[in-house]
Amino acid sequence: MPYRYRCHDCRAEQPEAGDRAEAEAFRDRHRQWAHGGLAPDNEQIERVPAGGRDHDGRYVSSSAALLLLAVLAVVSLGARALGH
Ligand SMILES: [Zn+2]
C-alpha cells in the first residue's frame, strides 16, 4: 500500500506516492524547506488506495503473474507425471 505525505498548511502534497519511508523522508524535507525544521499542525501521511498506475500496484501485478506461471508449471509437471 503506497503512502503520500500531505501538508494542509501549505496545501502541498508529495507528487508521487511511495512507500512509508519515502513519505517520511519527504515529510522531513518539507519540514526543513517550508517550516524551518518545525512540524506543522496540519500534516499527514495518508495511505493511497492501490490503483493501476503506482509503483506498488505494478509490483503486485508482476508478483501475481509470476505466481500464476509457477502454478501453471507445477500443474504441467503434474499432468506429465500422470501421463506416464
Ligand atoms: Zn507545509
PDB file of the backbone (N, CA, C, O) and the ligand in Angstrom, with CONECT records:
HET     ZN  A 101       1
ATOM      1  N   MET A   1       0.859  -1.200   0.000  1.00  0.00           N
ATOM      2  CA  MET A   1       0.000   0.000   0.000  1.00  0.00           C
ATOM      3  C   MET A   1       0.891   1.245   0.000  1.00  0.00           C
ATOM      4  O   MET A   1       1.661   1.441   0.940  1.00  0.00           O
ATOM      5  N   PRO A   2       0.805   2.083  -1.027  1.00  0.00           N
ATOM      6  CA  PRO A   2       1.634   3.285  -1.077  1.00  0.00           C
ATOM      7  C   PRO A   2       1.141   4.371  -0.119  1.00  0.00           C
ATOM      8  O   PRO A   2      -0.022   4.395   0.282  1.00  0.00           O
ATOM      9  N   TYR A   3       2.050   5.254   0.225  1.00  0.00           N
ATOM     10  CA  TYR A   3       1.749   6.358   1.133  1.00  0.00           C
ATOM     11  C   TYR A   3       2.111   7.679   0.465  1.00  0.00           C
ATOM     12  O   TYR A   3       2.954   7.735  -0.431  1.00  0.00           O
ATOM     13  N   ARG A   4       1.449   8.747   0.928  1.00  0.00           N
ATOM     14  CA  ARG A   4       1.743  10.071   0.402  1.00  0.00           C
ATOM     15  C   ARG A   4       1.692  11.066   1.555  1.00  0.00           C
ATOM     16  O   ARG A   4       0.774  11.049   2.374  1.00  0.00           O
ATOM     17  N   TYR A   5       2.705  11.936   1.598  1.00  0.00           N
ATOM     18  CA  TYR A   5       2.730  12.995   2.603  1.00  0.00           C
ATOM     19  C   TYR A   5       1.932  14.192   2.098  1.00  0.00           C
ATOM     20  O   TYR A   5       1.991  14.547   0.921  1.00  0.00           O
ATOM     21  N   ARG A   6       1.179  14.810   3.019  1.00  0.00           N
ATOM     22  CA  ARG A   6       0.370  15.974   2.658  1.00  0.00           C
ATOM     23  C   ARG A   6       0.481  16.998   3.779  1.00  0.00           C
ATOM     24  O   ARG A   6       0.332  16.666   4.955  1.00  0.00           O
ATOM     25  N   CYS A   7       0.747  18.264   3.398  1.00  0.00           N
ATOM     26  CA  CYS A   7       0.786  19.357   4.374  1.00  0.00           C
ATOM     27  C   CYS A   7      -0.379  20.292   4.061  1.00  0.00           C
ATOM     28  O   CYS A   7      -0.364  20.998   3.053  1.00  0.00           O
ATOM     29  N   HIS A   8      -1.382  20.291   4.927  1.00  0.00           N
ATOM     30  CA  HIS A   8      -2.573  21.105   4.671  1.00  0.00           C
ATOM     31  C   HIS A   8      -2.288  22.586   4.904  1.00  0.00           C
ATOM     32  O   HIS A   8      -2.932  23.444   4.301  1.00  0.00           O
ATOM     33  N   ASP A   9      -1.317  22.893   5.784  1.00  0.00           N
ATOM     34  CA  ASP A   9      -0.961  24.295   5.999  1.00  0.00           C
ATOM     35  C   ASP A   9      -0.474  24.941   4.706  1.00  0.00           C
ATOM     36  O   ASP A   9      -0.816  26.085   4.406  1.00  0.00           O
ATOM     37  N   CYS A  10       0.317  24.207   3.952  1.00  0.00           N
ATOM     38  CA  CYS A  10       0.890  24.738   2.709  1.00  0.00           C
ATOM     39  C   CYS A  10       0.059  24.345   1.486  1.00  0.00           C
ATOM     40  O   CYS A  10       0.328  24.806   0.376  1.00  0.00           O
ATOM     41  N   ARG A  11      -0.931  23.509   1.684  1.00  0.00           N
ATOM     42  CA  ARG A  11      -1.678  22.930   0.572  1.00  0.00           C
ATOM     43  C   ARG A  11      -0.716  22.263  -0.405  1.00  0.00           C
ATOM     44  O   ARG A  11      -0.795  22.446  -1.619  1.00  0.00           O
ATOM     45  N   ALA A  12       0.186  21.489   0.168  1.00  0.00           N
ATOM     46  CA  ALA A  12       1.196  20.806  -0.636  1.00  0.00           C
ATOM     47  C   ALA A  12       1.104  19.316  -0.378  1.00  0.00           C
ATOM     48  O   ALA A  12       0.731  18.869   0.707  1.00  0.00           O
ATOM     49  N   GLU A  13       1.453  18.565  -1.405  1.00  0.00           N
ATOM     50  CA  GLU A  13       1.479  17.112  -1.218  1.00  0.00           C
ATOM     51  C   GLU A  13       2.622  16.524  -2.019  1.00  0.00           C
ATOM     52  O   GLU A  13       3.090  17.100  -3.001  1.00  0.00           O
ATOM     53  N   GLN A  14       3.050  15.368  -1.572  1.00  0.00           N
ATOM     54  CA  GLN A  14       4.093  14.630  -2.273  1.00  0.00           C
ATOM     55  C   GLN A  14       3.565  14.251  -3.655  1.00  0.00           C
ATOM     56  O   GLN A  14       2.502  13.639  -3.760  1.00  0.00           O
ATOM     57  N   PRO A  15       4.298  14.608  -4.725  1.00  0.00           N
ATOM     58  CA  PRO A  15       3.755  14.377  -6.067  1.00  0.00           C
ATOM     59  C   PRO A  15       3.572  12.900  -6.408  1.00  0.00           C
ATOM     60  O   PRO A  15       2.583  12.531  -7.040  1.00  0.00           O
ATOM     61  N   GLU A  16       4.515  12.052  -5.996  1.00  0.00           N
ATOM     62  CA  GLU A  16       4.416  10.628  -6.332  1.00  0.00           C
ATOM     63  C   GLU A  16       4.331   9.837  -5.041  1.00  0.00           C
ATOM     64  O   GLU A  16       5.199   9.957  -4.176  1.00  0.00           O
ATOM     65  N   ALA A  17       3.303   9.037  -4.907  1.00  0.00           N
ATOM     66  CA  ALA A  17       3.194   8.191  -3.723  1.00  0.00           C
ATOM     67  C   ALA A  17       4.309   7.151  -3.734  1.00  0.00           C
ATOM     68  O   ALA A  17       4.688   6.631  -4.783  1.00  0.00           O
ATOM     69  N   GLY A  18       4.822   6.861  -2.543  1.00  0.00           N
ATOM     70  CA  GLY A  18       5.868   5.856  -2.430  1.00  0.00           C
ATOM     71  C   GLY A  18       5.607   4.990  -1.223  1.00  0.00           C
ATOM     72  O   GLY A  18       4.479   4.911  -0.736  1.00  0.00           O
ATOM     73  N   ASP A  19       6.657   4.336  -0.737  1.00  0.00           N
ATOM     74  CA  ASP A  19       6.436   3.544   0.467  1.00  0.00           C
ATOM     75  C   ASP A  19       6.485   4.461   1.681  1.00  0.00           C
ATOM     76  O   ASP A  19       6.728   5.662   1.557  1.00  0.00           O
ATOM     77  N   ARG A  20       6.253   3.884   2.847  1.00  0.00           N
ATOM     78  CA  ARG A  20       6.158   4.682   4.075  1.00  0.00           C
ATOM     79  C   ARG A  20       7.442   5.475   4.320  1.00  0.00           C
ATOM     80  O   ARG A  20       7.383   6.640   4.713  1.00  0.00           O
ATOM     81  N   ALA A  21       8.593   4.859   4.094  1.00  0.00           N
ATOM     82  CA  ALA A  21       9.873   5.520   4.343  1.00  0.00           C
ATOM     83  C   ALA A  21      10.054   6.724   3.412  1.00  0.00           C
ATOM     84  O   ALA A  21      10.583   7.757   3.824  1.00  0.00           O
ATOM     85  N   GLU A  22       9.613   6.589   2.155  1.00  0.00           N
ATOM     86  CA  GLU A  22       9.718   7.710   1.221  1.00  0.00           C
ATOM     87  C   GLU A  22       8.839   8.867   1.672  1.00  0.00           C
ATOM     88  O   GLU A  22       9.244  10.028   1.600  1.00  0.00           O
ATOM     89  N   ALA A  23       7.640   8.550   2.134  1.00  0.00           N
ATOM     90  CA  ALA A  23       6.732   9.598   2.596  1.00  0.00           C
ATOM     91  C   ALA A  23       7.314  10.300   3.822  1.00  0.00           C
ATOM     92  O   ALA A  23       7.196  11.518   3.954  1.00  0.00           O
ATOM     93  N   GLU A  24       7.934   9.543   4.711  1.00  0.00           N
ATOM     94  CA  GLU A  24       8.529  10.156   5.907  1.00  0.00           C
ATOM     95  C   GLU A  24       9.741  11.005   5.533  1.00  0.00           C
ATOM     96  O   GLU A  24       9.966  12.058   6.130  1.00  0.00           O
ATOM     97  N   ALA A  25      10.514  10.561   4.560  1.00  0.00           N
ATOM     98  CA  ALA A  25      11.661  11.350   4.099  1.00  0.00           C
ATOM     99  C   ALA A  25      11.181  12.648   3.461  1.00  0.00           C
ATOM    100  O   ALA A  25      11.761  13.712   3.676  1.00  0.00           O
ATOM    101  N   PHE A  26      10.097  12.543   2.661  1.00  0.00           N
ATOM    102  CA  PHE A  26       9.535  13.738   2.034  1.00  0.00           C
ATOM    103  C   PHE A  26       9.031  14.702   3.108  1.00  0.00           C
ATOM    104  O   PHE A  26       9.229  15.913   3.006  1.00  0.00           O
ATOM    105  N   ARG A  27       8.377  14.158   4.139  1.00  0.00           N
ATOM    106  CA  ARG A  27       7.891  14.983   5.254  1.00  0.00           C
ATOM    107  C   ARG A  27       9.051  15.719   5.915  1.00  0.00           C
ATOM    108  O   ARG A  27       8.954  16.914   6.193  1.00  0.00           O
ATOM    109  N   ASP A  28      10.144  15.009   6.167  1.00  0.00           N
ATOM    110  CA  ASP A  28      11.284  15.637   6.832  1.00  0.00           C
ATOM    111  C   ASP A  28      11.856  16.768   5.981  1.00  0.00           C
ATOM    112  O   ASP A  28      12.195  17.835   6.493  1.00  0.00           O
ATOM    113  N   ARG A  29      11.960  16.517   4.656  1.00  0.00           N
ATOM    114  CA  ARG A  29      12.484  17.572   3.775  1.00  0.00           C
ATOM    115  C   ARG A  29      11.532  18.761   3.739  1.00  0.00           C
ATOM    116  O   ARG A  29      11.964  19.913   3.769  1.00  0.00           O
ATOM    117  N   HIS A  30      10.237  18.474   3.675  1.00  0.00           N
ATOM    118  CA  HIS A  30       9.257  19.561   3.641  1.00  0.00           C
ATOM    119  C   HIS A  30       9.327  20.399   4.917  1.00  0.00           C
ATOM    120  O   HIS A  30       9.258  21.627   4.863  1.00  0.00           O
ATOM    121  N   ARG A  31       9.465  19.736   6.058  1.00  0.00           N
ATOM    122  CA  ARG A  31       9.587  20.488   7.315  1.00  0.00           C
ATOM    123  C   ARG A  31      10.796  21.411   7.267  1.00  0.00           C
ATOM    124  O   ARG A  31      10.720  22.554   7.716  1.00  0.00           O
ATOM    125  N   GLN A  32      11.905  20.929   6.729  1.00  0.00           N
ATOM    126  CA  GLN A  32      13.103  21.753   6.648  1.00  0.00           C
ATOM    127  C   GLN A  32      12.893  22.937   5.714  1.00  0.00           C
ATOM    128  O   GLN A  32      13.190  24.077   6.071  1.00  0.00           O
ATOM    129  N   TRP A  33      12.374  22.661   4.502  1.00  0.00           N
ATOM    130  CA  TRP A  33      12.242  23.696   3.485  1.00  0.00           C
ATOM    131  C   TRP A  33      11.194  24.721   3.878  1.00  0.00           C
ATOM    132  O   TRP A  33      11.448  25.924   3.815  1.00  0.00           O
ATOM    133  N   ALA A  34      10.024  24.258   4.280  1.00  0.00           N
ATOM    134  CA  ALA A  34       8.869  25.151   4.386  1.00  0.00           C
ATOM    135  C   ALA A  34       8.613  25.619   5.808  1.00  0.00           C
ATOM    136  O   ALA A  34       7.947  26.636   6.002  1.00  0.00           O
ATOM    137  N   HIS A  35       9.116  24.917   6.798  1.00  0.00           N
ATOM    138  CA  HIS A  35       8.749  25.239   8.171  1.00  0.00           C
ATOM    139  C   HIS A  35       9.969  25.389   9.081  1.00  0.00           C
ATOM    140  O   HIS A  35       9.837  25.374  10.304  1.00  0.00           O
ATOM    141  N   GLY A  36      11.154  25.532   8.485  1.00  0.00           N
ATOM    142  CA  GLY A  36      12.351  25.750   9.284  1.00  0.00           C
ATOM    143  C   GLY A  36      12.650  24.621  10.258  1.00  0.00           C
ATOM    144  O   GLY A  36      13.224  24.849  11.323  1.00  0.00           O
ATOM    145  N   GLY A  37      12.268  23.420   9.899  1.00  0.00           N
ATOM    146  CA  GLY A  37      12.542  22.265  10.742  1.00  0.00           C
ATOM    147  C   GLY A  37      11.452  21.972  11.757  1.00  0.00           C
ATOM    148  O   GLY A  37      11.532  20.978  12.479  1.00  0.00           O
ATOM    149  N   LEU A  38      10.431  22.826  11.823  1.00  0.00           N
ATOM    150  CA  LEU A  38       9.323  22.602  12.759  1.00  0.00           C
ATOM    151  C   LEU A  38       8.261  21.721  12.110  1.00  0.00           C
ATOM    152  O   LEU A  38       8.191  21.602  10.886  1.00  0.00           O
ATOM    153  N   ALA A  39       7.442  21.109  12.952  1.00  0.00           N
ATOM    154  CA  ALA A  39       6.369  20.265  12.437  1.00  0.00           C
ATOM    155  C   ALA A  39       5.090  21.086  12.336  1.00  0.00           C
ATOM    156  O   ALA A  39       4.619  21.595  13.354  1.00  0.00           O
ATOM    157  N   PRO A  40       4.512  21.232  11.151  1.00  0.00           N
ATOM    158  CA  PRO A  40       3.262  21.984  11.010  1.00  0.00           C
ATOM    159  C   PRO A  40       2.093  21.245  11.673  1.00  0.00           C
ATOM    160  O   PRO A  40       2.134  20.027  11.846  1.00  0.00           O
ATOM    161  N   ASP A  41       1.056  21.997  12.039  1.00  0.00           N
ATOM    162  CA  ASP A  41      -0.097  21.400  12.717  1.00  0.00           C
ATOM    163  C   ASP A  41      -0.853  20.419  11.818  1.00  0.00           C
ATOM    164  O   ASP A  41      -1.250  19.332  12.237  1.00  0.00           O
ATOM    165  N   ASN A  42      -1.033  20.845  10.572  1.00  0.00           N
ATOM    166  CA  ASN A  42      -1.937  20.091   9.701  1.00  0.00           C
ATOM    167  C   ASN A  42      -1.163  19.346   8.619  1.00  0.00           C
ATOM    168  O   ASN A  42      -1.165  19.732   7.450  1.00  0.00           O
ATOM    169  N   GLU A  43      -0.518  18.296   9.028  1.00  0.00           N
ATOM    170  CA  GLU A  43       0.182  17.462   8.064  1.00  0.00           C
ATOM    171  C   GLU A  43      -0.234  16.031   8.320  1.00  0.00           C
ATOM    172  O   GLU A  43      -0.665  15.679   9.418  1.00  0.00           O
ATOM    173  N   GLN A  44      -0.100  15.222   7.306  1.00  0.00           N
ATOM    174  CA  GLN A  44      -0.433  13.814   7.485  1.00  0.00           C
ATOM    175  C   GLN A  44       0.283  12.976   6.444  1.00  0.00           C
ATOM    176  O   GLN A  44       0.659  13.451   5.372  1.00  0.00           O
ATOM    177  N   ILE A  45       0.455  11.721   6.797  1.00  0.00           N
ATOM    178  CA  ILE A  45       0.890  10.727   5.816  1.00  0.00           C
ATOM    179  C   ILE A  45      -0.297   9.816   5.607  1.00  0.00           C
ATOM    180  O   ILE A  45      -0.736   9.123   6.525  1.00  0.00           O
ATOM    181  N   GLU A  46      -0.814   9.823   4.390  1.00  0.00           N
ATOM    182  CA  GLU A  46      -2.044   9.072   4.118  1.00  0.00           C
ATOM    183  C   GLU A  46      -1.739   7.868   3.254  1.00  0.00           C
ATOM    184  O   GLU A  46      -0.813   7.871   2.444  1.00  0.00           O
ATOM    185  N   ARG A  47      -2.534   6.852   3.448  1.00  0.00           N
ATOM    186  CA  ARG A  47      -2.430   5.683   2.589  1.00  0.00           C
ATOM    187  C   ARG A  47      -3.174   5.978   1.303  1.00  0.00           C
ATOM    188  O   ARG A  47      -4.290   6.498   1.318  1.00  0.00           O
ATOM    189  N   VAL A  48      -2.545   5.643   0.197  1.00  0.00           N
ATOM    190  CA  VAL A  48      -3.161   5.863  -1.105  1.00  0.00           C
ATOM    191  C   VAL A  48      -3.754   4.529  -1.557  1.00  0.00           C
ATOM    192  O   VAL A  48      -3.057   3.514  -1.566  1.00  0.00           O
ATOM    193  N   PRO A  49      -5.032   4.524  -1.930  1.00  0.00           N
ATOM    194  CA  PRO A  49      -5.631   3.260  -2.377  1.00  0.00           C
ATOM    195  C   PRO A  49      -4.847   2.675  -3.541  1.00  0.00           C
ATOM    196  O   PRO A  49      -4.404   3.402  -4.430  1.00  0.00           O
ATOM    197  N   ALA A  50      -4.681   1.388  -3.531  1.00  0.00           N
ATOM    198  CA  ALA A  50      -3.929   0.733  -4.598  1.00  0.00           C
ATOM    199  C   ALA A  50      -4.630   0.959  -5.923  1.00  0.00           C
ATOM    200  O   ALA A  50      -5.773   0.544  -6.113  1.00  0.00           O
ATOM    201  N   GLY A  51      -3.942   1.612  -6.828  1.00  0.00           N
ATOM    202  CA  GLY A  51      -4.513   1.885  -8.143  1.00  0.00           C
ATOM    203  C   GLY A  51      -3.685   1.203  -9.210  1.00  0.00           C
ATOM    204  O   GLY A  51      -2.764   0.446  -8.904  1.00  0.00           O
ATOM    205  N   GLY A  52      -4.008   1.469 -10.441  1.00  0.00           N
ATOM    206  CA  GLY A  52      -3.307   0.776 -11.520  1.00  0.00           C
ATOM    207  C   GLY A  52      -1.956   1.368 -11.849  1.00  0.00           C
ATOM    208  O   GLY A  52      -1.128   0.686 -12.452  1.00  0.00           O
ATOM    209  N   ARG A  53      -1.697   2.631 -11.472  1.00  0.00           N
ATOM    210  CA  ARG A  53      -0.533   3.294 -12.032  1.00  0.00           C
ATOM    211  C   ARG A  53       0.571   3.596 -11.038  1.00  0.00           C
ATOM    212  O   ARG A  53       1.577   4.199 -11.414  1.00  0.00           O
ATOM    213  N   ASP A  54       0.418   3.194  -9.763  1.00  0.00           N
ATOM    214  CA  ASP A  54       1.501   3.464  -8.820  1.00  0.00           C
ATOM    215  C   ASP A  54       2.477   2.295  -8.803  1.00  0.00           C
ATOM    216  O   ASP A  54       2.194   1.224  -9.340  1.00  0.00           O
ATOM    217  N   HIS A  55       3.623   2.516  -8.180  1.00  0.00           N
ATOM    218  CA  HIS A  55       4.704   1.535  -8.201  1.00  0.00           C
ATOM    219  C   HIS A  55       4.271   0.231  -7.541  1.00  0.00           C
ATOM    220  O   HIS A  55       4.491  -0.850  -8.086  1.00  0.00           O
ATOM    221  N   ASP A  56       3.655   0.339  -6.366  1.00  0.00           N
ATOM    222  CA  ASP A  56       3.289  -0.865  -5.640  1.00  0.00           C
ATOM    223  C   ASP A  56       2.260  -1.681  -6.424  1.00  0.00           C
ATOM    224  O   ASP A  56       2.293  -2.911  -6.402  1.00  0.00           O
ATOM    225  N   GLY A  57       1.353  -0.998  -7.112  1.00  0.00           N
ATOM    226  CA  GLY A  57       0.357  -1.698  -7.899  1.00  0.00           C
ATOM    227  C   GLY A  57       0.999  -2.538  -8.988  1.00  0.00           C
ATOM    228  O   GLY A  57       0.595  -3.678  -9.217  1.00  0.00           O
ATOM    229  N   ARG A  58       1.995  -1.981  -9.660  1.00  0.00           N
ATOM    230  CA  ARG A  58       2.683  -2.759 -10.691  1.00  0.00           C
ATOM    231  C   ARG A  58       3.416  -3.936 -10.072  1.00  0.00           C
ATOM    232  O   ARG A  58       3.436  -5.030 -10.636  1.00  0.00           O
ATOM    233  N   TYR A  59       4.020  -3.709  -8.910  1.00  0.00           N
ATOM    234  CA  TYR A  59       4.767  -4.774  -8.257  1.00  0.00           C
ATOM    235  C   TYR A  59       3.842  -5.937  -7.928  1.00  0.00           C
ATOM    236  O   TYR A  59       4.188  -7.095  -8.158  1.00  0.00           O
ATOM    237  N   VAL A  60       2.666  -5.628  -7.388  1.00  0.00           N
ATOM    238  CA  VAL A  60       1.719  -6.681  -7.047  1.00  0.00           C
ATOM    239  C   VAL A  60       1.304  -7.425  -8.300  1.00  0.00           C
ATOM    240  O   VAL A  60       1.198  -8.651  -8.288  1.00  0.00           O
ATOM    241  N   SER A  61       1.067  -6.693  -9.391  1.00  0.00           N
ATOM    242  CA  SER A  61       0.630  -7.335 -10.619  1.00  0.00           C
ATOM    243  C   SER A  61       1.696  -8.297 -11.141  1.00  0.00           C
ATOM    244  O   SER A  61       1.368  -9.406 -11.561  1.00  0.00           O
ATOM    245  N   SER A  62       2.981  -7.884 -11.120  1.00  0.00           N
ATOM    246  CA  SER A  62       4.006  -8.775 -11.639  1.00  0.00           C
ATOM    247  C   SER A  62       4.199  -9.960 -10.711  1.00  0.00           C
ATOM    248  O   SER A  62       4.509 -11.058 -11.173  1.00  0.00           O
ATOM    249  N   SER A  63       4.019  -9.761  -9.398  1.00  0.00           N
ATOM    250  CA  SER A  63       4.091 -10.891  -8.479  1.00  0.00           C
ATOM    251  C   SER A  63       2.988 -11.894  -8.776  1.00  0.00           C
ATOM    252  O   SER A  63       3.221 -13.103  -8.774  1.00  0.00           O
ATOM    253  N   ALA A  64       1.790 -11.388  -9.032  1.00  0.00           N
ATOM    254  CA  ALA A  64       0.667 -12.277  -9.333  1.00  0.00           C
ATOM    255  C   ALA A  64       0.943 -13.034 -10.625  1.00  0.00           C
ATOM    256  O   ALA A  64       0.626 -14.220 -10.723  1.00  0.00           O
ATOM    257  N   ALA A  65       1.527 -12.372 -11.612  1.00  0.00           N
ATOM    258  CA  ALA A  65       1.831 -13.035 -12.883  1.00  0.00           C
ATOM    259  C   ALA A  65       2.869 -14.137 -12.677  1.00  0.00           C
ATOM    260  O   ALA A  65       2.741 -15.224 -13.240  1.00  0.00           O
ATOM    261  N   LEU A  66       3.899 -13.859 -11.870  1.00  0.00           N
ATOM    262  CA  LEU A  66       4.913 -14.871 -11.592  1.00  0.00           C
ATOM    263  C   LEU A  66       4.298 -16.055 -10.853  1.00  0.00           C
ATOM    264  O   LEU A  66       4.617 -17.208 -11.144  1.00  0.00           O
ATOM    265  N   LEU A  67       3.421 -15.770  -9.903  1.00  0.00           N
ATOM    266  CA  LEU A  67       2.764 -16.842  -9.152  1.00  0.00           C
ATOM    267  C   LEU A  67       1.931 -17.703 -10.100  1.00  0.00           C
ATOM    268  O   LEU A  67       1.933 -18.929  -9.992  1.00  0.00           O
ATOM    269  N   LEU A  68       1.229 -17.070 -11.015  1.00  0.00           N
ATOM    270  CA  LEU A  68       0.410 -17.805 -11.975  1.00  0.00           C
ATOM    271  C   LEU A  68       1.298 -18.719 -12.828  1.00  0.00           C
ATOM    272  O   LEU A  68       0.946 -19.873 -13.072  1.00  0.00           O
ATOM    273  N   LEU A  69       2.452 -18.200 -13.282  1.00  0.00           N
ATOM    274  CA  LEU A  69       3.368 -19.013 -14.083  1.00  0.00           C
ATOM    275  C   LEU A  69       3.875 -20.202 -13.275  1.00  0.00           C
ATOM    276  O   LEU A  69       3.986 -21.310 -13.801  1.00  0.00           O
ATOM    277  N   ALA A  70       4.184 -19.976 -12.000  1.00  0.00           N
ATOM    278  CA  ALA A  70       4.674 -21.063 -11.147  1.00  0.00           C
ATOM    279  C   ALA A  70       3.600 -22.132 -10.988  1.00  0.00           C
ATOM    280  O   ALA A  70       3.892 -23.326 -11.052  1.00  0.00           O
ATOM    281  N   VAL A  71       2.355 -21.702 -10.781  1.00  0.00           N
ATOM    282  CA  VAL A  71       1.256 -22.661 -10.638  1.00  0.00           C
ATOM    283  C   VAL A  71       1.087 -23.457 -11.931  1.00  0.00           C
ATOM    284  O   VAL A  71       0.911 -24.675 -11.900  1.00  0.00           O
ATOM    285  N   LEU A  72       1.143 -22.760 -13.067  1.00  0.00           N
ATOM    286  CA  LEU A  72       1.000 -23.452 -14.347  1.00  0.00           C
ATOM    287  C   LEU A  72       2.125 -24.464 -14.550  1.00  0.00           C
ATOM    288  O   LEU A  72       1.889 -25.556 -15.065  1.00  0.00           O
ATOM    289  N   ALA A  73       3.352 -24.107 -14.146  1.00  0.00           N
ATOM    290  CA  ALA A  73       4.483 -25.022 -14.291  1.00  0.00           C
ATOM    291  C   ALA A  73       4.259 -26.277 -13.456  1.00  0.00           C
ATOM    292  O   ALA A  73       4.511 -27.389 -13.918  1.00  0.00           O
ATOM    293  N   VAL A  74       3.787 -26.097 -12.231  1.00  0.00           N
ATOM    294  CA  VAL A  74       3.539 -27.250 -11.353  1.00  0.00           C
ATOM    295  C   VAL A  74       2.436 -28.125 -11.941  1.00  0.00           C
ATOM    296  O   VAL A  74       2.553 -29.350 -11.967  1.00  0.00           O
ATOM    297  N   VAL A  75       1.361 -27.488 -12.414  1.00  0.00           N
ATOM    298  CA  VAL A  75       0.252 -28.248 -13.000  1.00  0.00           C
ATOM    299  C   VAL A  75       0.740 -29.014 -14.230  1.00  0.00           C
ATOM    300  O   VAL A  75       0.365 -30.168 -14.438  1.00  0.00           O
ATOM    301  N   SER A  76       1.584 -28.362 -15.047  1.00  0.00           N
ATOM    302  CA  SER A  76       2.115 -29.016 -16.246  1.00  0.00           C
ATOM    303  C   SER A  76       2.955 -30.233 -15.879  1.00  0.00           C
ATOM    304  O   SER A  76       2.815 -31.291 -16.491  1.00  0.00           O
ATOM    305  N   LEU A  77       3.831 -30.088 -14.878  1.00  0.00           N
ATOM    306  CA  LEU A  77       4.658 -31.212 -14.433  1.00  0.00           C
ATOM    307  C   LEU A  77       3.771 -32.336 -13.899  1.00  0.00           C
ATOM    308  O   LEU A  77       4.016 -33.512 -14.168  1.00  0.00           O
ATOM    309  N   GLY A  78       2.744 -31.964 -13.146  1.00  0.00           N
ATOM    310  CA  GLY A  78       1.842 -32.963 -12.587  1.00  0.00           C
ATOM    311  C   GLY A  78       1.120 -33.727 -13.697  1.00  0.00           C
ATOM    312  O   GLY A  78       0.953 -34.944 -13.615  1.00  0.00           O
ATOM    313  N   ALA A  79       0.696 -33.007 -14.730  1.00  0.00           N
ATOM    314  CA  ALA A  79      -0.009 -33.641 -15.835  1.00  0.00           C
ATOM    315  C   ALA A  79       0.914 -34.619 -16.571  1.00  0.00           C
ATOM    316  O   ALA A  79       0.496 -35.708 -16.965  1.00  0.00           O
ATOM    317  N   ARG A  80       2.190 -34.208 -16.750  1.00  0.00           N
ATOM    318  CA  ARG A  80       3.141 -35.115 -17.409  1.00  0.00           C
ATOM    319  C   ARG A  80       3.387 -36.351 -16.569  1.00  0.00           C
ATOM    320  O   ARG A  80       3.465 -37.460 -17.098  1.00  0.00           O
ATOM    321  N   ALA A  81       3.512 -36.166 -15.253  1.00  0.00           N
ATOM    322  CA  ALA A  81       3.754 -37.296 -14.360  1.00  0.00           C
ATOM    323  C   ALA A  81       2.591 -38.274 -14.419  1.00  0.00           C
ATOM    324  O   ALA A  81       2.800 -39.487 -14.417  1.00  0.00           O
ATOM    325  N   LEU A  82       1.370 -37.757 -14.473  1.00  0.00           N
ATOM    326  CA  LEU A  82       0.187 -38.619 -14.538  1.00  0.00           C
ATOM    327  C   LEU A  82       0.086 -39.298 -15.902  1.00  0.00           C
ATOM    328  O   LEU A  82      -0.452 -40.400 -16.012  1.00  0.00           O
ATOM    329  N   GLY A  83       0.612 -38.632 -16.955  1.00  0.00           N
ATOM    330  CA  GLY A  83       0.507 -39.176 -18.293  1.00  0.00           C
ATOM    331  C   GLY A  83       1.332 -40.437 -18.488  1.00  0.00           C
ATOM    332  O   GLY A  83       1.000 -41.256 -19.346  1.00  0.00           O
ATOM    333  N   HIS A  84       2.415 -40.620 -17.703  1.00  0.00           N
ATOM    334  CA  HIS A  84       3.284 -41.786 -17.894  1.00  0.00           C
ATOM    335  C   HIS A  84       2.844 -43.013 -17.166  1.00  0.00           C
ATOM    336  O   HIS A  84       3.498 -44.052 -17.255  1.00  0.00           O
TER     337      HIS A  84
HETATM  338 ZN    ZN A 101       3.980  22.774   4.976  1.00  0.00          ZN2+
END
